[in-house]
Amino acid sequence: MKNKEKNIKIHGEADIAEASFEGKLSAETAGFRQSEQYMIATVISELARNTFLYALRGEIRIKIIESNNKKGIEIVAQDEGFGIKDIGQAMKDNFSTSNGLGLGLPGVKRIMDEFVIETKAEVGTKITVRKWV
Amino acid sequence: MEEEIELSRVAMHISRGCLIVPIQIELYDEIILRIQKDILERVKDTGVKGVIIDVSGVEIIDSFFAQAICDTARMTYMLGATTVLAGLKPEVAASLVDLDIDFRDIQTAMDIEAGFQRLEPLVRPKEEPEEIEEYEEIEEPEGEFDEDQEVQIGEDGEIEEEDNYKDEE
């Protein structure tokens, strides 16, 4: 059982790929099916990208969790940016391929089982997501 | 020369009148944007009418990557080439739907072969309408431009044009 938490600092674009790759490995270790592993990796990529685009720096923490004999994965994306001004807006399905980049958060929420977002103006944003095998 | 080296990283090639772009790497934004630039340059230089982006080797497509692909397709369209995205993996398709990303703007195909089939009518248009166009072009300039062989043929009028017609049939 590897419950070691992975902590990836997001400072540049290459870190997004690294976080995503580490997430896939953790998802594999936790016992997710291959298709789910890639979906989790995509989620991490979205979260890390938001961190990079909107806060420039932050970190992604990935760990394997266990509860009631169920295994899962927890991903925390935390940044020290300006916070999300309007969470309602950010959670709206407004991503369109012709309208630039969305935050991708509604999609992240759909893929994962649990989704918690905490944001404070001028302090930063913390998004915690979990998915169970 | 430098550009050639960069191109070779993605190993684009032209086959059956289409620019084939196999993408195996994932998620490095810089590379994605460079591929975009390379595709556009290649389309401009070669005048291909079809581009097939093969993503069968890609397992993670996030919103940035998807956006870049859509942008590329739109840009190549402006240059006169149609892009087909080929080989999306089922799990990638599932993630894209969950992320509410779609590729409405561009055509998709199961694999490269299906991509060729989609692009075939564009890459190799039926010959008849083209001949009519050439016929009209030949009549007007009357050998003023020596560079163009077909225009030179036009000097002798109808007979030469008929020959031309037969050749192409």
Interface residues (C-beta under 8 A of the other chain):
Chain A: E13 A14 I16 A17 S20 K24 Q34 S35 Y38 M39 A41 T42 S45 E46 R49 D93 F95 T97 S98 G100 L101 G102 G104 P106 G107 V108 R110 I111
Chain B: E26 L27 Y28 D29 E30 E59 I60 I61 D62 S63 F64 A66 Q67 C70 K89 P90 E91 V92 A94 S95 D98 L99 D100 I101 D102 F103 R104 D105
